[in-house]
């Protein structure tokens, strides 16, 4: 028996440790999946924003006979593009030039003849298309402008983007699909030369006027180069709970396709993978948890505690088994009776203490909240009337779904009649469950009573604004704001009343959502989150078949 007890206790301990570790792993995977969702959404949002810039640029330049430097600078200057710190190296224009026209384009660019302001965009070095291997292709796509005009971007003017197969594939696809396309992994051009910085380029084709046969001539591309490391870094959570490893791949999860990464000190192998579609390109996002201990601290403590309990039980069972055989039955009977008596005594003490605690709480709360018997009766009568008004609405709807509008109007009706103050309310059609409607009615009653005694409804010209809106598919947000009432000193604080406790504790508990109640300088602010139910959910209660 002692060995069996020890084995059973250790088995329960091991099962507890397994459950703790499994819960930790599931929580960790859920956290990784949340981070992956945030990062992928950030990547897609930033890429779509830059694609919109390129689309607008292409639409503008397609209407002009030529793209002058002044027009290009003016257009880019009006865009609120993100800076290089976020991975965006600027926005540029690359014109498609036939190989036989390259010398003429070089002469025009060197002389500044292609610019509306007569000033060349590049004072040094002279404009030249490079590398000079465009003759075998029959065309070149040199960088004509690249804004902002930093020293690094100036040195990139004249680079033939069609000389790079990766860029050329992206441009061909953009021309074919007539939409922004992201290139594959490539090395960015810095100071006129291909650097070691990994990035990608987003291209948008610009076409000329349509011919008689419906075809159009490709004039060039507006493009945006991105530094992959900065592009990924600015899409990461600003304040992560743990240092996670994040890697972005251009397709397969190999070192050759690695675009950017933010890695912890060592890899753990616990990862979440998510595909990201960015402007016609599919990236693989991998989020990895940092290395952790073999067992968590809670698991270690549980294991040690289980071992201690199992050892104590082993010793106790050993001692009990050595008792005298003739006293075993009698001792077991006395122990059983004593255990039953102790359990009954503890249960009785527990019930008595609970009863006394409830009585004392009711007495203390009544003594603190009520100044006298009349104030107690007045407060109690007001709350009962608020419940009665909401009950009337529920009765009219056969205890089905009740509109928020009717609940709020019923509670504010006594205060919306006078001309000295104004009650402004409005919002969409939102249906509430019966219990939620009762809770909302109590909350609005307490807010209106407080406003009538101390707030905006206590002085002429005071104004109360109540607005509600859908906060999600299953919740609605109701905002209460007071204006024009007596000023509240936030530093002086405010004595909490029973109404405040009712809203923040009882109403919040019934609505299953926290209540944000603030006493600000210009008036009370209160925000309630209420569950929204479909009317079909109460079809049985309304006397109609489901």
C-alpha positions as MATLAB code, in Angstrom:
seq = 'XXXXXXXXXXXXXXXXXXXXXXXXXXXXXXXXXXXXXXXXXXXXXXXXXXXXXXXXXXXXXXXXXXXXXXXXXXXXXXXXXXXXXXXXXXXXXXXXXXXXXXXXXXXXXXXXXXXXXXXXXXXXXXXXXXXXXXXXXXXXXXXXXXXXXXXXXXXXXXXXXXXXXXXXXXXXXXXXXXXXXXXXXXXXXXXXXXXXXXXXXXXXXXXXXXXXXXXXXXXXXXXXXXXXXXXXXXXXXXXXXXXXXXXXXXXXXXXXXXXXXXXXXXXXXXXXXXXXXXXXXXXXXXXXXXXXXXXXXXXXXXXXXXXXXXXXXXXXXXXXXXXXXXXXXXXXXXXXXXXXXXXXXXXXXXXXXXXXXXXXXXXXXXXXXXXXXXXXXXXXXXXXXXXXXXXXXXXXXXXXXXXXXXXXXXXXXXXXXXXXXXXXXXXXXXXXXXXXXXXXXXXXXXXXXXXXXXXXXXXXXXXXXXXXXXXXXXXXXXXXXXXXXXXXXXXXXXXXXXXXXXXXXXXXXXXXXXXXXXXXXXXXXXXXXXXXXXXXXXXXXXXXXX';
ca = [
       0.000    0.000    0.000;
       2.724    2.594    0.795;
       4.430    1.950   -2.554;
       1.081    2.197   -4.358;
       0.276    5.538   -2.693;
       3.717    6.898   -3.585;
       3.381    5.734   -7.194;
      -0.153    7.150   -7.552;
       0.881   10.528   -6.081;
       3.864   10.800   -8.404;
       1.667    9.815  -11.348;
      -0.780   12.602  -10.489;
       2.149   15.006  -10.117;
       3.587   13.973  -13.479;
       0.166   14.417  -15.101;
      -0.114   17.888  -13.548;
       3.334   18.837  -14.851;
       2.389   17.568  -18.309;
      -0.827   19.623  -18.274;
       1.059   22.751  -17.157;
       3.697   22.344  -19.866;
       1.062   21.662  -22.501;
      -0.883   24.765  -21.490;
       2.332   26.811  -21.626;
       3.083   25.519  -25.118;
      -0.445   26.244  -26.314;
      -0.300   29.736  -24.842;
       3.085   30.271  -26.475;
       1.823   29.094  -29.873;
      -1.217   31.356  -29.539;
       1.088   34.288  -28.758;
       3.289   33.441  -31.745;
       0.247   33.207  -34.004;
      -0.961   36.608  -32.757;
       2.432   38.179  -33.479;
       2.507   36.520  -36.916;
      -0.925   37.953  -37.683;
       0.159   41.446  -36.594;
       3.389   41.313  -38.598;
       1.741   39.922  -41.741;
      -1.009   42.553  -41.521;
       1.636   45.241  -41.128;
       3.584   43.991  -44.149;
       0.478   43.834  -46.323;
      -0.762   47.233  -45.129;
       2.553   48.954  -45.808;
       2.946   47.286  -49.209;
      -0.618   48.170  -50.227;
      -0.050   51.776  -49.169;
       3.032   52.089  -51.390;
       1.203   50.315  -54.220;
      -1.504   52.996  -54.002;
       1.171   55.692  -54.371;
       2.534   53.996  -57.475;
      -0.943   53.596  -58.989;
      -1.678   57.292  -58.524;
       1.703   58.206  -60.041;
       1.086   55.951  -63.043;
      -2.371   57.456  -63.578;
      -0.897   60.971  -63.534;
       2.106   60.297  -65.769;
      -0.009   58.398  -68.313;
      -1.804   61.660  -69.115;
       1.409   63.613  -69.794;
       3.490   63.541  -72.931;
       6.668   63.432  -70.865;
       7.630   63.101  -67.232;
       9.579   66.238  -66.317;
      11.741   66.499  -63.229;
       9.700   69.351  -61.750;
       6.442   67.420  -62.195;
       7.962   64.323  -60.657;
       9.406   66.192  -57.690;
       6.147   68.070  -57.114;
       4.081   64.877  -57.189;
       6.365   62.958  -54.831;
       6.615   65.965  -52.534;
       2.849   65.917  -52.047;
       2.889   62.247  -51.025;
       3.240   61.551  -47.338;
       5.511   58.578  -47.920;
       7.345   56.824  -45.130;
      11.034   57.564  -44.828;
      14.081   55.387  -45.279;
      13.928   54.438  -41.596;
      10.906   52.302  -42.500;
      12.618   50.563  -45.412;
      11.322   52.816  -48.224;
      14.267   54.234  -50.201;
      12.136   56.607  -52.246;
      10.038   56.621  -55.411;
      11.557   56.719  -58.871;
      10.855   56.835  -62.586;
      12.458   54.519  -65.123;
      11.762   55.179  -68.800;
      11.823   52.378  -71.343;
      14.301   53.446  -74.012;
      15.133   51.648  -77.251;
      18.852   50.876  -77.531;
      19.264   53.165  -80.558;
      17.713   56.070  -78.599;
      20.006   55.724  -75.562;
      22.665   58.244  -76.807;
      19.979   60.865  -77.448;
      18.437   60.348  -73.967;
      21.870   60.658  -72.385;
      22.511   63.956  -74.179;
      19.105   65.347  -73.171;
      19.548   64.354  -69.535;
      23.078   65.769  -69.360;
      21.960   69.094  -70.760;
      18.879   69.288  -68.575;
      16.615   69.537  -71.614;
      14.184   66.999  -70.216;
      13.360   69.149  -67.185;
      10.728   71.814  -67.003;
      12.886   74.002  -64.761;
      15.903   73.693  -67.085;
      18.123   72.355  -64.284;
      19.500   68.828  -64.560;
      18.570   66.554  -61.706;
      22.115   65.221  -61.444;
      24.919   67.760  -61.379;
      27.483   65.000  -60.891;
      28.322   62.543  -62.315;
      27.077   63.063  -65.923;
      24.061   60.978  -66.845;
      24.984   57.661  -68.453;
      23.064   54.404  -68.893;
      24.951   51.581  -67.211;
      25.824   48.805  -67.618;
      26.168   49.223  -71.363;
      24.873   45.769  -72.330;
      21.420   46.909  -73.445;
      22.142   46.491  -77.166;
      21.617   42.717  -77.050;
      18.173   43.218  -75.469;
      17.218   46.087  -77.737;
      16.062   48.326  -74.903;
      17.017   49.696  -71.505;
      15.075   50.925  -68.466;
      17.442   53.420  -66.807;
      16.635   55.193  -63.557;
      15.721   58.736  -64.635;
      14.649   60.206  -61.279;
      14.776   58.927  -57.702;
      13.280   61.067  -54.924;
      14.295   61.974  -52.232;
      17.424   63.254  -53.945;
      19.939   62.037  -51.393;
      23.597   61.551  -52.282;
      23.066   57.787  -52.462;
      20.004   58.092  -54.697;
      21.764   60.533  -57.049;
      24.495   57.991  -57.663;
      21.855   55.445  -58.733;
      20.564   57.593  -61.618;
      21.244   55.927  -64.957;
      21.294   52.353  -63.655;
      19.666   50.061  -66.236;
      17.163   48.063  -64.191;
      16.507   45.748  -67.151;
      20.104   44.488  -66.861;
      19.103   42.542  -63.708;
      17.078   39.360  -64.472;
      15.145   39.608  -61.171;
      14.080   43.189  -61.829;
      13.358   42.407  -65.488;
      11.020   39.532  -64.556;
       9.079   41.786  -62.183;
       8.803   44.549  -64.808;
       7.627   42.102  -67.478;
       4.970   40.735  -65.156;
       3.860   44.244  -64.144;
       3.532   45.164  -67.821;
       1.537   42.011  -68.543;
      -0.845   42.318  -65.554;
      -0.910   46.160  -65.517;
      -0.678   46.399  -61.736;
       1.999   46.858  -59.043;
       4.304   43.846  -58.810;
       7.015   43.157  -56.227;
      10.285   41.696  -57.471;
      12.053   38.741  -55.964;
      14.987   38.963  -53.577;
      17.791   41.146  -54.942;
      20.727   43.332  -53.969;
      19.908   47.053  -53.901;
      21.878   49.598  -55.924;
      23.840   52.051  -53.766;
      26.082   54.789  -55.124;
      25.679   53.412  -58.620;
      26.840   49.918  -57.713;
      25.086   46.761  -56.549;
      25.538   46.591  -52.763;
      25.180   43.769  -50.250;
      21.931   45.164  -48.836;
      19.049   42.774  -49.505;
      15.763   44.222  -50.644;
      13.124   44.231  -53.329;
      11.512   46.676  -55.750;
       7.824   47.354  -56.468;
       7.083   48.289  -60.108;
       3.994   49.899  -61.656;
       3.858   50.232  -65.483;
       2.999   53.533  -67.162;
       1.404   53.272  -70.619;
       0.885   55.846  -73.340;
      -2.292   56.605  -75.252;
      -4.124   53.700  -76.869;
      -3.569   53.019  -80.569;
      -6.306   52.433  -83.099;
      -6.055   48.667  -82.587;
      -6.508   49.066  -78.814;
      -2.888   48.351  -77.888;
      -0.820   50.728  -75.789;
       2.858   51.614  -75.691;
       4.805   51.014  -72.502;
       6.501   54.288  -71.545;
       8.245   53.124  -68.393;
       7.783   52.280  -64.738;
       7.313   54.127  -61.479;
       8.995   52.108  -58.774;
       9.875   52.026  -55.097;
      12.961   50.230  -53.745;
      12.720   48.735  -50.251;
      15.389   47.654  -47.768;
      14.026   44.306  -46.561;
      15.489   44.461  -43.023;
      13.989   47.883  -42.289;
      10.702   46.966  -44.001;
      10.340   43.951  -41.680;
      11.589   45.752  -38.568;
       9.018   48.536  -38.814;
       6.209   45.981  -39.121;
       7.117   44.249  -35.839;
       5.189   44.935  -32.592;
       6.579   48.030  -30.887;
       6.595   46.487  -27.414;
       6.807   42.673  -27.625;
       6.430   40.722  -24.389;
       9.338   38.436  -25.266;
      12.205   38.732  -27.767;
      10.805   36.663  -30.623;
      12.657   35.607  -33.751;
      11.031   36.719  -37.014;
      12.221   35.656  -40.484;
      10.813   36.606  -43.874;
      11.431   34.388  -46.919;
      10.760   35.019  -50.582;
       9.037   31.689  -51.159;
      10.721   28.627  -49.685;
      12.221   28.520  -46.200;
      15.875   28.419  -47.293;
      18.858   30.687  -46.679;
      18.954   31.549  -50.372;
      15.412   32.979  -50.181;
      15.863   34.739  -46.815;
      14.797   38.383  -47.212;
      15.147   39.687  -43.656;
      15.225   38.476  -40.087;
      15.026   39.577  -36.481;
      16.394   36.630  -34.507;
      16.775   35.882  -30.789;
      20.116   34.802  -29.366;
      19.429   31.130  -30.170;
      16.729   29.181  -31.988;
      14.194   27.047  -30.149;
      12.430   25.256  -33.025;
       8.980   26.345  -31.798;
       7.688   28.320  -34.755;
       4.505   29.543  -36.433;
       4.457   29.956  -40.218;
       2.153   32.212  -42.191;
       1.979   33.049  -45.909;
       1.833   36.731  -46.841;
       0.614   37.951  -50.254;
       2.278   41.254  -51.180;
       1.677   42.820  -54.614;
       1.713   39.595  -56.590;
       4.469   37.997  -54.507;
       4.069   35.260  -51.892;
       6.297   35.543  -48.849;
       6.693   33.113  -45.984;
       6.702   34.644  -42.505;
       8.232   32.523  -39.721;
       7.860   33.600  -36.069;
       9.987   31.644  -33.582;
       9.819   31.594  -29.795;
      13.008   32.243  -27.819;
      14.799   29.357  -26.081;
      13.249   28.378  -22.763;
      13.979   26.100  -19.833;
      13.215   22.392  -20.142;
      10.511   22.854  -17.493;
       8.849   26.063  -16.423;
       9.224   27.342  -12.868;
       5.633   26.351  -12.062;
       6.275   22.815  -13.327;
       9.433   22.501  -11.237;
       7.606   23.702   -8.114;
       4.738   21.296   -8.807;
       7.167   18.421   -9.270;
       9.013   19.182   -6.013;
       5.773   19.625   -4.113;
       4.421   16.341   -5.487;
       7.615   14.545   -4.509;
       7.405   15.962   -0.991;
       3.741   15.023   -0.615;
       4.374   11.514   -1.985;
       7.255   11.008    0.470;
       5.163   12.203    3.421;
       2.303    9.947    2.380;
       4.712    7.030    2.069;
       6.003    7.585    5.609;
       2.500    8.059    6.984;
       1.205    4.907    5.312;
       4.190    3.014    6.640;
       3.447    4.114   10.196;
      -0.253    3.371    9.914;
       0.406   -0.124    8.553;
       2.469   -0.936   11.644;
      -0.373   -0.343   14.086;
      -1.555   -3.174   16.283;
      -3.977   -5.446   14.417;
      -6.459   -5.709   17.289;
      -6.852   -1.869   17.525;
      -7.257   -1.319   13.795;
     -11.042   -1.638   13.597;
     -11.725    0.459   16.687;
      -9.219    3.109   15.696;
     -10.655    3.314   12.197;
     -14.171    3.778   13.621;
     -13.090    6.570   15.983;
     -11.134    8.274   13.246;
     -14.130    8.115   10.948;
     -16.424    9.614   13.579;
     -13.909   12.318   14.377;
     -13.504   13.183   10.714;
     -17.257   13.445   10.225;
     -17.601   15.620   13.340;
     -14.777   17.902   12.236;
     -16.248   18.254    8.755;
     -19.661   19.132   10.158;
     -18.131   21.628   12.539;
     -16.125   23.318    9.790;
     -19.155   23.447    7.506;
     -21.293   24.940   10.267;
     -18.631   27.541   11.080;
     -18.321   28.404    7.414;
     -22.046   28.917    6.951;
     -22.365   30.992   10.134;
     -19.435   33.213    9.134;
     -20.883   33.750    5.661;
     -24.267   34.672    7.065;
     -22.761   37.106    9.558;
     -20.537   38.632    6.866;
     -23.526   39.243    4.584;
     -25.505   40.867    7.386;
     -22.578   43.098    8.362;
     -22.001   44.112    4.701;
     -25.640   45.127    4.235;
     -25.640   47.144    7.451;
     -22.332   48.868    6.631;
     -23.348   49.681    3.025;
     -26.715   51.117    4.120;
     -25.096   53.245    6.825;
     -22.438   54.640    4.437;
     -24.659   55.402    1.429;
     -27.798   56.790    3.086;
     -27.651   60.120    4.922;
     -31.063   59.499    6.447;
     -34.164   57.396    5.963;
     -35.619   59.766    3.347;
     -32.487   59.650    1.165;
     -32.450   55.857    1.459;
     -36.116   55.641    0.360;
     -35.539   58.151   -2.464;
     -32.549   56.249   -3.872;
     -34.285   52.913   -3.551;
     -37.479   54.280   -5.173;
     -35.488   55.728   -8.118;
     -33.764   52.448   -8.811;
     -37.023   50.535   -8.555;
     -38.635   53.007  -11.004;
     -35.697   52.504  -13.399;
     -36.210   48.751  -13.244;
     -39.957   49.281  -13.690;
     -39.452   51.413  -16.812;
     -37.206   48.818  -18.375;
     -39.624   46.064  -17.348;
     -42.393   47.929  -19.186;
     -40.288   47.938  -22.360;
     -39.552   44.235  -21.980;
     -43.244   43.543  -21.444;
     -44.142   45.461  -24.620;
     -41.630   43.341  -26.573;
     -42.864   40.099  -24.945;
     -39.483   39.822  -23.216;
     -37.707   39.550  -26.536;
     -34.956   41.705  -28.009;
     -35.247   45.358  -26.890;
     -33.756   48.322  -28.832;
     -31.065   50.354  -27.077;
     -32.814   53.531  -28.233;
     -36.012   52.773  -26.280;
     -34.128   51.845  -23.082;
     -32.101   55.080  -23.070;
     -35.084   57.288  -23.979;
     -37.204   55.740  -21.238;
     -34.575   56.516  -18.582;
     -33.794   60.042  -19.855;
     -37.395   61.068  -20.549;
     -37.765   63.058  -17.262;
     -34.654   65.107  -18.099;
     -35.279   65.783  -21.801;
     -38.436   67.899  -21.333;
     -37.021   71.187  -20.020;
     -35.506   74.002  -22.078;
     -32.623   74.753  -19.679;
     -30.656   71.722  -20.702;
     -30.347   69.536  -23.738;
     -30.154   65.762  -24.077;
     -28.720   64.599  -27.393;
     -28.838   60.899  -28.219;
     -28.520   58.768  -31.306;
     -27.112   55.621  -32.840;
     -27.920   52.617  -35.027;
     -30.594   50.012  -34.377;
     -29.116   47.681  -31.734;
     -31.109   44.917  -30.055;
     -30.402   43.758  -26.471;
     -31.225   40.675  -24.471;
     -33.700   41.191  -21.584;
     -31.101   40.917  -18.798;
     -28.722   43.243  -20.656;
     -31.530   45.762  -21.146;
     -32.246   45.765  -17.391;
     -28.563   46.322  -16.611;
     -28.321   49.149  -19.165;
     -31.440   50.783  -17.744;
     -29.909   50.769  -14.230;
     -26.649   52.257  -15.544;
     -28.390   55.086  -17.488;
     -30.589   55.829  -14.488;
     -27.560   56.185  -12.191;
     -25.741   58.398  -14.717;
     -28.824   60.592  -15.236;
     -29.426   60.892  -11.489;
     -25.795   61.879  -10.938;
     -26.019   64.453  -13.775;
     -29.229   65.916  -12.355;
     -27.751   66.264   -8.865;
     -24.142   67.249   -9.561;
     -23.480   67.319  -13.298;
     -24.627   68.848  -16.581;
     -28.378   68.471  -15.884;
     -28.078   70.385  -12.586;
     -27.422   73.783  -14.221;
     -29.095   75.727  -17.074;
     -27.428   75.193  -20.428;
     -26.032   71.800  -19.463;
     -25.885   69.201  -22.171;
     -25.713   65.394  -22.119;
     -24.664   63.491  -25.216;
     -25.396   59.762  -25.509;
     -24.108   57.891  -28.547;
     -24.019   54.195  -29.316;
     -22.411   52.221  -32.102;
     -21.523   48.667  -33.025;
     -18.059   47.792  -31.686;
     -18.065   44.359  -33.292;
     -20.338   41.580  -34.492;
     -21.457   40.732  -30.940;
     -20.904   43.948  -28.946;
     -22.059   47.566  -28.926;
     -20.326   50.589  -27.387;
     -22.409   53.230  -25.541;
     -20.759   56.568  -24.692;
     -22.124   59.051  -22.115;
     -20.616   62.563  -22.137;
     -21.594   65.625  -20.136;
     -20.887   69.227  -21.203;
     -21.562   72.581  -19.581;
     -21.952   71.286  -16.038;
     -20.121   72.339  -12.861;
     -16.375   71.937  -13.230;
     -14.807   68.894  -11.604;
     -11.327   69.098  -10.123;
      -9.585   65.828  -11.155;
      -6.924   66.272   -8.448;
      -9.477   66.693   -5.681;
     -11.040   63.331   -6.473;
     -14.689   62.519   -5.897;
     -16.455   60.581   -3.184;
     -17.677   57.280   -4.516;
     -21.353   56.637   -4.090;
     -23.499   53.560   -4.315;
     -24.386   54.489   -7.923;
     -20.710   54.427   -8.889;
     -20.252   51.011   -7.284;
     -23.446   49.781   -8.953;
     -22.185   50.806  -12.420;
     -18.592   49.636  -12.034;
     -19.316   46.380  -10.232;
     -22.882   45.109  -10.550;
     -23.645   46.448  -14.068;
     -20.183   45.510  -15.343;
     -20.625   42.002  -13.946;
     -24.052   41.575  -15.517;
     -22.874   42.900  -18.915;
     -19.746   40.716  -18.792;
     -17.589   43.673  -19.828;
     -15.704   46.349  -17.821;
     -17.188   49.844  -17.519;
     -14.956   52.882  -18.152;
     -16.288   55.615  -15.803;
     -14.284   58.839  -15.537;
     -14.883   62.094  -13.671;
     -13.039   64.554  -15.918;
     -12.763   68.327  -15.588;
     -15.466   69.138  -18.153;
     -17.903   66.446  -17.049;
     -18.534   62.747  -16.529;
     -17.425   60.305  -19.240;
     -18.713   56.741  -19.239;
     -18.263   53.988  -21.817;
     -20.176   50.690  -21.611;
     -19.649   47.603  -23.757;
     -22.891   45.617  -24.117;
     -23.429   42.219  -25.757;
     -25.611   42.372  -28.878;
     -28.009   39.531  -29.531;
     -29.929   38.619  -32.649;
     -33.680   38.721  -32.341;
     -33.891   35.069  -33.347;
     -32.102   34.135  -30.119;
     -35.321   34.928  -28.188;
     -37.815   33.455  -30.617;
     -39.049   30.890  -28.076;
     -39.401   33.574  -25.418;
     -41.383   35.699  -27.877;
     -43.828   32.885  -28.503;
     -42.752   32.200  -32.088;
     -41.120   29.037  -33.475;
     -37.344   29.042  -33.993;
];
